[in-house]
Amino acid sequence: MEAFAHAGGTGWVGIMNPSSEGALSVRVAVITGGGTGIGAASARRLAAEGCHVVLVGRRRDVLDATAVDVRAGGSAATVLPADVSDPDAVQALADELAREFGSIDVLVNNAGAPASPEGVGLRALSEAWLTTYQVNTVSAVLMTTALEPYLRDGAGRVVVVGSRAAATGAATASYTAAKAALEGWVRATAARLGPRGITVNVVAPGFTEDTELTVGRISTERRAKILASVTLGRPGRPDEIAAAIAFLAAPDGGYVTGEVIAVDGGYSPWRGPST
C-alpha cells in the first residue's frame, strides 16, 4: 500500500491503525470505482466530511487523479488498484486494508458497468450476462463479505450504488437484472448485519451526467427522450448522488437500513404529459 498522504496546510500528519494503541479517530471509507463519476464525487464528499478515503478500481491513473483532487482539498486518500470482480484480488485487498487500518467504517460499492455481447448467438449472450452480473452484483457481494469482519460494530455503513433501471427497466436487460438483484441482496444483508449495528442500503441514481455510463454514450435524441420523463427536467450530477451516499454513510443515517433510495429527479418512463 502506498504511504499515507500528508494534507498540506492542515496540520494532518497521517493516520494510525485504528486497532493500535493511541489511534487517531478518523473514519475510513473504502470506495470502489472511486476514480470517476459517482465514485470520485463520493470520495470528495466523504473526504470533506472527515473520512480517510481508500480509492479502489482497476485503473490506477484515474484513481491517482481523484486522490490528487482529494488531497488538494486537505484530506487523506489512499489508492489501491484492484479488480473487485476477482475473488482473489478482493481477498488480497481485504487483507491489506485489515493490516493498515484494522477496521473499516464505510464501504461504498460503486463499481459497475454494462457489458454488451461480443458476437452473436446464445454463447455470446450468456457471456455478456454473466460478465454484467459479475461486475455489478458479485463485486458488491465479494467486497462486503471480505470486509464484513472489519466493519465497525455499531457504526459500520455499507452503501451500494444501484440504478433506477432496476425498477423502471430503462436500461439493457442484463444491467437492469443485475441491479435488481443487488436490491434483494441488500435487504437480506441488512437483516443479517443489523444485529451488529451495521446498515446496508442502496442509492439508486436516475439519469446522471458526467459518468462513464453517459459521457459519449447517449445521443442527443435519447437524452431528450429521457429528460422528457424526468419531473425536474434535467439530468442529475454525480455530486448529488454523492450527497445521498454521504447521508447514509454518516452517523445521522444510522436508523436507515435495507432501503433503496431513489435519486432520480422524479423519473418515470410511464409519465405522460401534464394536463
C-alpha positions, -999 to +999 in steps of 0.1 A: +000+000+000+012+035-008+023+057+020-005+079+035-006+114+021+001+144+041-025+171+038-007+204+033-016+233+055-040+214+078-016+200+104-027+165+094+003+142+096-011+107+088-035+081+102-026+055+127-041+020+126-074+023+144-068-010+161-035+002+176-029+020+209-033+057+206-051+055+173-065+087+158-102+089+155-105+090+117-133+073+098-121+051+070-142+049+038-135+024+010-150+033-024-149+010-053-150+026-088-135+055-070-117+071-099-145+086-119-181+098-119-202+090-088-173+072-071-150+102-074-177+126-063-183+103-033-146+103-025-145+141-025-177+144-004-167+118+022-132+132+024-146+167+030-166+152+059-135+139+076-130+104+062-097+089+051-109+076+017-094+045+001-099+046-037-103+012-053-106+003-090-089-013-120-073+019-135-046+034-113-044+066-135-080+077-127-076+067-091-045+088-087-062+118-103-090+116-079-066+111-050-047+143-060-080+162-061-089+149-026-055+158-012-056+192-027-087+198-005-067+190+026-079+154+031-063+120+031-066+095+003-050+061-004-050+044-038-054+006-041-058-007-076-078-039-077-104-057-099-133-061-074-150-088-095-120-111-089-123-131-057-085-134-052-080-097-058-107-088-033-092-111-006-058-096-011-073-061-008-092-070+023-061-084+039-042-052+031-069-030+045-070-050+077-033-047+081-032-010+075-064+002+092-077-026+114-113-016+109-135+000+082-163+025+088-178+029+054-179+007+023-193+023-009-198-004-035-199+018-066-181-003-092-203-015-121-209-012-158-229-030-185-214-055-209-225-060-245-224-094-263-192-098-283-206-116-313-239-133-320-256-164-306-265-177-272-230-182-260-221-146-266-253-135-249-246-158-219-211-144-215-223-108-216-250-115-190-225-133-167-200-105-171-226-079-162-237-099-132-201-104-120-191-068-124-223-052-109-236-077-084-210-102-074-184-075-070-205-059-042-211-093-026-174-101-026-163-067-012-189-067+015-183-103+025-145-098+026-147-066+046-175-077+069-152-089+097-136-054+098-168-033+096-171-014+129-199-027+151-225-001+159-212+023+132-204+004+100-221+016+068-224-002+035-238+018+006-244+001-028-249+022-059-277+006-078-298+020-106-334+032-111-333+008-141-340-019-115-375-005-111-381+010-144-364-013-169-349+017-186-315+001-195-303-031-211-320-062-198-288-077-183-278-044-165-314-040-152-314-075-139-280-072-122-290-040-104-324-055-094-305-085-079-285-061-058-316-047-041-327-082-029-293-090-017-290-057+002-323-064+021-311-098+031-276-085+041-292-056+061-312-081+081-281-102+088-258-074+098-284-054+116-278-070+150-242-057+148-255-021+142-243-021+106-265-006+080-268-016+044-286+004+018-289+011-020-287+045-036-304+042-070-295+070-094-315+080-123-300+096-154-268+112-142-244+130-165-206+132-163-203+095-156-188+067-177-222+054-184-233+086-201-204+105-215-202+098-252-228+071-249-261+090-251-273+105-283-290+139-283-323+123-292-320+097-265-311+124-239-341+145-248-364+115-245-350+106-211-353+141-198-389+143-210-397+117-183-378+135-155-401+156-134-373+182-127-365+183-164-327+179-160-301+152-155-286+145-121-250+154-112-225+130-095-222+153-065-260+150-060-258+112-059-227+115-036-248+136-012-273+108-007-244+083-002-228+106+023-260+108+044-263+070+045-226+067+054-229+093+082-238+087+118-271+106+111-281+078+087-278+051+113-315+043+115-320+037+078-312+002+066-324-023+039-337+006+019-335+017-018-332+055-020-340+068-055-321+099-065-336+105-100-353+139-103-387+122-103-380+099-132-408+077-146-407+063-181-445+060-179-452+096-170-475+112-195-478+148-204-493+170-176-528+183-181 
